[in-house]
């Protein structure tokens, strides 16, 4: 039967190369279930070894962050388990599954499997599987080299329980071939962090692990991790929930000569930048790529500029060839006289450095109350690499406008994401909020909208006129 019609073009008229590109953009579970019996040609494409080797048996529903689900429909799962997996299980190299399907998926032997993603697992259920489920334990021990762990949370941000710390310990102890581990950074919106109570002194993973992505609760958790002897670790991406004074002091001096790539992010204000971050970075003597996303709070001090970054940190990294950063500084003046640097001063401090183009702004707020203290003035400064490469842009204010139209397309996409987030936040905040507070929120929205594109002012006008009801 000739499915194609001379009068109308349809999907069957496309060459295999184009069909293959389209199929790769779709969820493989849906594709297999929906198209496997459509035609012999589709069947050959779907069971192509280059396509079928990466099997994602999860389906994310677009709900609010912490309420998204990953389970596929029971009928689809049954069809995959009964009719598809028996024919392809020995070709699968990468597999993503969620907690409700794990036992049905693992009735087959995946002899070529090396990458495993455990998605949307509750802490206690994942811990139970790692403890008692022999199939999973055997895979982790003898086959898996790439492991991705995503733990379900009921709110954002979330400090996970000690169970997650025990899960990490089990993984480090079980996996004898692990090269790459992603723990809690599978989805950026999760924003969940694990407390690291205690790590084993020795295990196989310390000698095999090359790349680690992880979210930890405190700066001491970060130091505990780095003070274990990961002999092969060369790439570390770590997000820290809180970087503040810790009563218990942990070694922050031992050099880390194997580390080539380091990314550190923290959304909370850091009050002990000089005590924790600078000594930590100085340990990385052979670093080649450094990424920093930080917000720093100081009292009677200076804003962070290139002079400080170079003299305190970068001069100790002779192999560094890439530095990407977004560093916001709030300096509260309580006793000293204020000497506010200009934006030109900040920009000039970066001249002659090989960082690429740098954006910056400086803003002065008089007589600010923070916590239980009142300061005479606060100077806010933000320096960041261009083009902007982070998903978030924090602490926007009116001083940002001079840079608004210097953003590249990537920057505008990032700022538009911030814009949408702020619209959602404002919708919640304006319920029962005073007019003056609403005005401040709307002014902020104006700023973000202008930074993205003037056309978004129409959206803001609608927001002003609209009344949200409870």
SVG drawing of the C-alpha trace seen along z (x, -y; Angstrom):
<svg xmlns="http://www.w3.org/2000/svg" viewBox="-11 -59 62 70">
<polyline fill="none" stroke="black" stroke-width="0.4" points="0.0,0.0 1.3,-3.4 0.7,-5.6 2.0,-8.7 -0.5,-10.9 0.7,-12.9 -1.5,-15.8 -0.5,-16.1 2.8,-15.9 3.0,-13.8 5.5,-12.5 6.1,-9.4 7.6,-11.6 10.5,-12.7 13.8,-10.9 15.0,-8.6 17.6,-11.1 14.9,-13.8 12.5,-11.3 15.3,-10.1 16.0,-13.7 12.3,-14.2 12.0,-10.9 15.0,-11.8 13.3,-15.0 10.3,-13.0 9.9,-10.9 11.1,-7.5 8.4,-5.7 5.6,-7.5 7.3,-7.0 7.8,-3.2 4.2,-2.8 2.6,-4.9 4.6,-4.3 6.1,-0.8 3.3,0.8 2.5,-2.0 4.7,-0.7 7.7,1.5 9.8,-1.5 9.0,-3.2 9.7,0.1 13.2,0.2 13.9,-3.4 12.7,-2.9 14.8,0.2 17.9,-1.3 20.7,-0.5 21.8,-4.2 18.3,-5.2 17.2,-2.5 20.4,-2.4 19.2,-5.5 15.9,-4.5 14.0,-7.0 11.0,-5.3 9.7,-8.4 7.3,-11.0 7.4,-14.4 4.1,-16.2 4.2,-20.0 2.9,-20.9 4.2,-23.2 7.8,-22.3 7.4,-20.0 4.2,-18.4 5.5,-17.1 5.1,-13.4 7.3,-11.1 5.2,-7.9 4.1,-6.8 0.6,-5.4 0.1,-1.9 -1.0,-0.7 2.1,-2.2 4.4,-0.7 2.8,2.8 3.2,2.7 6.9,1.7 7.6,4.3 5.8,7.1 6.4,6.4 9.3,4.0 11.9,4.7 12.2,8.5 13.6,7.4 15.9,4.6 17.1,5.1 20.5,6.3 21.0,3.2 20.2,0.6 23.2,-1.4 21.5,-4.3 18.3,-3.9 16.1,-6.3 13.4,-4.9 11.2,-6.0 10.3,-4.2 6.9,-2.8 8.4,-0.9 11.8,0.2 11.0,3.8 9.1,4.4 11.9,2.9 14.6,4.9 13.2,8.3 15.5,8.3 19.3,8.5 20.8,5.2 24.2,6.5 25.4,3.3 23.9,0.9 26.5,-1.6 24.4,-4.8 21.4,-4.7 19.1,-7.6 16.9,-7.0 14.3,-9.7 11.7,-11.1 12.4,-8.6 11.3,-9.2 14.3,-9.1 13.1,-6.2 12.1,-4.1 15.4,-4.7 17.4,-3.8 15.3,-0.6 16.1,0.4 19.8,-0.3 19.8,1.8 17.7,4.8 17.1,5.0 19.9,7.3 19.3,6.6 20.0,2.9 22.9,3.5 24.6,5.9 24.2,3.4 25.7,0.6 28.6,2.8 29.6,4.4 28.3,2.3 27.2,-1.3 29.8,-4.0 27.4,-6.9 24.7,-7.4 22.1,-10.2 20.0,-10.5 16.9,-12.6 15.0,-12.7 11.4,-13.7 10.7,-16.8 7.5,-18.4 8.8,-22.0 11.5,-24.2 14.2,-24.8 14.5,-21.6 17.2,-20.4 16.9,-16.6 17.0,-14.3 19.9,-12.1 18.4,-9.3 19.9,-11.1 23.3,-11.2 23.0,-7.5 22.0,-7.0 25.2,-8.8 27.3,-6.6 25.7,-3.5 26.4,-4.6 30.0,-5.4 30.4,-2.1 28.6,0.0 29.8,-1.3 33.1,0.1 33.2,-1.3 31.6,-4.7 33.1,-7.5 30.3,-10.2 27.8,-10.9 25.0,-13.4 23.3,-13.7 20.4,-16.1 21.3,-18.2 19.4,-16.2 16.7,-18.9 17.8,-22.5 14.3,-23.4 14.4,-20.8 16.8,-22.9 17.2,-20.2 20.3,-19.8 21.8,-16.9 23.5,-17.1 26.7,-15.1 27.0,-13.6 29.8,-11.2 31.6,-9.6 33.4,-6.3 37.2,-6.5 37.8,-4.2 35.8,-2.9 36.2,-2.0 34.6,-5.2 37.3,-7.4 39.7,-6.0 37.4,-5.8 35.2,-8.9 36.1,-11.6 33.1,-13.9 30.7,-14.8 27.7,-17.1 26.0,-17.5 23.9,-19.9 25.0,-20.1 23.4,-21.9 26.4,-23.7 29.9,-24.8 31.2,-22.1 29.4,-19.5 31.4,-20.8 34.7,-20.5 33.9,-17.1 33.4,-15.9 36.6,-17.5 38.6,-16.1 37.9,-12.5 40.7,-11.2 39.0,-11.3 42.2,-10.4 40.8,-10.8 38.2,-13.6 38.9,-16.3 35.5,-18.0 33.3,-19.1 30.0,-21.1 28.6,-21.9 25.7,-24.0 25.7,-25.0 22.6,-26.1 24.3,-28.0 27.8,-29.4 28.1,-30.9 30.1,-30.5 30.4,-27.0 31.5,-26.3 33.1,-23.0 36.3,-23.8 37.1,-21.4 40.4,-21.3 40.4,-23.8 44.1,-23.9 45.0,-20.6 45.8,-21.1 43.6,-19.6 46.0,-19.1 43.8,-16.8 40.9,-19.2 40.7,-20.8 37.1,-22.1 35.2,-23.7 31.8,-25.3 30.4,-26.7 27.0,-28.3 25.1,-29.6 21.9,-31.7 22.0,-32.7 24.1,-35.7 27.6,-34.6 28.9,-36.4 32.2,-34.5 33.6,-34.8 37.2,-35.5 37.1,-32.7 35.7,-29.9 35.6,-30.7 39.1,-32.2 40.9,-29.4 38.9,-26.8 39.7,-28.2 43.4,-28.6 43.6,-24.8 42.9,-24.2 46.4,-24.9 45.9,-23.2 42.4,-24.5 41.7,-25.1 38.1,-26.3 36.4,-28.1 32.7,-29.1 31.3,-31.1 27.8,-32.3 27.8,-34.0 26.2,-36.7 28.5,-38.1 27.6,-40.3 30.3,-42.4 30.5,-45.1 32.8,-48.1 34.7,-46.6 35.0,-46.8 33.0,-45.4 34.5,-42.5 36.3,-43.5 39.0,-42.1 41.8,-43.4 40.6,-41.4 39.7,-38.3 43.2,-38.3 45.3,-39.1 43.4,-36.7 42.5,-33.8 43.5,-33.8 47.2,-34.5 47.3,-31.1 45.8,-29.4 48.6,-29.5 46.7,-27.0 43.4,-28.8 42.1,-29.5 38.4,-30.1 36.7,-32.1 32.9,-32.6 31.3,-34.4 28.4,-36.3 29.3,-37.9 27.0,-40.2 28.4,-42.2 26.4,-44.0 28.7,-46.2 27.0,-47.6 28.8,-50.6 28.3,-50.9 31.5,-52.6 33.7,-53.6 33.2,-56.4 31.9,-55.3 33.9,-55.4 31.6,-54.3 33.4,-53.0 31.9,-54.0 30.8,-51.5 33.8,-52.8 36.1,-52.0 34.8,-48.4 35.0,-48.1 38.6,-49.5 39.7,-46.9 39.0,-44.2 41.0,-45.8 43.9,-43.7 42.5,-40.5 41.6,-37.6 38.1,-37.1 36.3,-38.4 33.6,-41.1 32.4,-42.0 29.2,-43.6 28.8,-45.5 26.8,-48.0 27.1,-49.8 24.2,-51.0 24.0,-53.0 21.2,-52.7 21.3,-55.1 20.4,-54.1 19.5,-50.4 18.2,-48.2 19.5,-44.6 18.5,-42.0 18.7,-43.8 21.3,-46.3 21.1,-49.6 23.8,-50.7 24.5,-54.2 24.6,-53.1 24.8,-50.0 26.7,-49.7 25.5,-47.0 27.8,-45.8 27.4,-43.1 30.1,-41.9 29.4,-39.2 30.7,-37.6 29.2,-38.4 27.5,-36.8 25.6,-35.9 25.6,-32.1 23.6,-31.4 20.0,-30.5 19.3,-33.1 20.0,-36.8 19.7,-38.0 19.4,-41.4 18.2,-43.5 17.9,-47.2 17.7,-50.5 21.5,-50.7 21.2,-47.7 19.5,-49.7 22.7,-50.9 23.5,-47.3 20.0,-46.4 20.5,-46.5 24.0,-45.1 22.7,-41.6 23.1,-39.0 20.3,-36.6 21.3,-34.1 21.1,-36.9 17.7,-37.9 16.4,-34.4 17.8,-34.1 16.3,-37.4 13.0,-36.5 12.9,-33.4 13.5,-35.7 10.8,-38.0 8.2,-35.1 9.2,-34.0 8.7,-37.5 5.3,-37.7 4.3,-34.5 5.7,-35.8 4.0,-39.1 0.7,-37.4 1.0,-35.8 2.5,-38.8 -0.2,-41.3 -2.9,-39.5 -3.4,-41.6 -0.3,-43.7 -0.2,-47.5 -0.2,-49.8 3.4,-51.0 4.7,-47.4 2.8,-46.7 4.4,-49.8 7.9,-48.6 7.2,-45.1 5.8,-46.7 8.9,-48.9 11.1,-45.8 9.0,-44.2 9.5,-47.2 13.2,-46.9 13.3,-43.2 10.9,-43.6 12.9,-46.4 16.1,-44.4 14.5,-41.6 12.7,-43.5 10.5,-46.6 7.5,-44.6 7.1,-43.0 5.9,-46.4 2.5,-45.4 2.4,-42.4 3.3,-44.7 0.5,-47.1 -1.9,-44.2 -0.5,-43.2 -1.1,-46.8 -4.7,-46.8 -5.5,-43.2 -6.9,-42.5 -6.1,-39.1 -8.6,-37.5 -8.0,-35.1"/>
</svg>
